[in-house]
Structures are given as structure tokens and as C-alpha cells.
Amino acid sequence: MANQLGKRLQCKECGIEVLCTKAGEGSIQCCGAVMELKKPVALPTAD
């Protein structure tokens, strides 16, 4: 899986979170496992 610029990844084991600052091939690993993309948080609307 290619790393995408600006995406946040989180480790399910220790909870650390990283921000991808340079896109490229490969995968980011922590605690011996591939980190997963963090889901975006929906912002409240200003209605």
C-alpha cells in the first residue's frame, strides 16, 4: 500500500498516531504490524 501525503495512521497495539509527511511506496509499521488509516472525524455543521 502506498503512503499518501497528509493521511494519519494509528497503531492498534500501542495507540501511537503518525502523520504522513512524504508520500511513497511501502507501509509504515509499529509493534510488528502495519499501521491502519485513521478514520476522519466529521466536523459539526455551522447551520
N, C-alpha and C positions, 0 to 999 in steps of 0.2 A: 504494500500500500504506500502510495506517495504521501509525503507530508505536505500539507497545504498551509501557506502563509496565513497567519492570524488565527489559526484554529487552536483551541485549548484541548489538552489531553489530560486524563486523570488516571492514576494508578488505583486499581480496585483493592490492592493489598494494604498499602500504607496511606492512601488518600492524597498523595502529593499531586499538584497540578502544575503543568507547564504550558507555556505559550510558544508556538512555533514562530520563530523569527526569520527562518530561512527555509524556503521550500526545497524539496529534494526527494530522491528515491530512498527506499528503506523504511524502517519502522523504529519508533522510539520505545525503548524498553525500560522497565523498572521492576525490581523484585523478581527478575527472571521471567517476566511476562510482558507481552506487548501492551502498551497503554491504549486506552479506549478514548474516542472522541467524547468530549463533554457536551451534553445537550444544551442548546441556547436557552436562556431564561427569557420568557415573554415579559415585556415591559407593560405596565398599565397604560391604558389609553388616557388621553387628556380631553375627554369629552365634556 
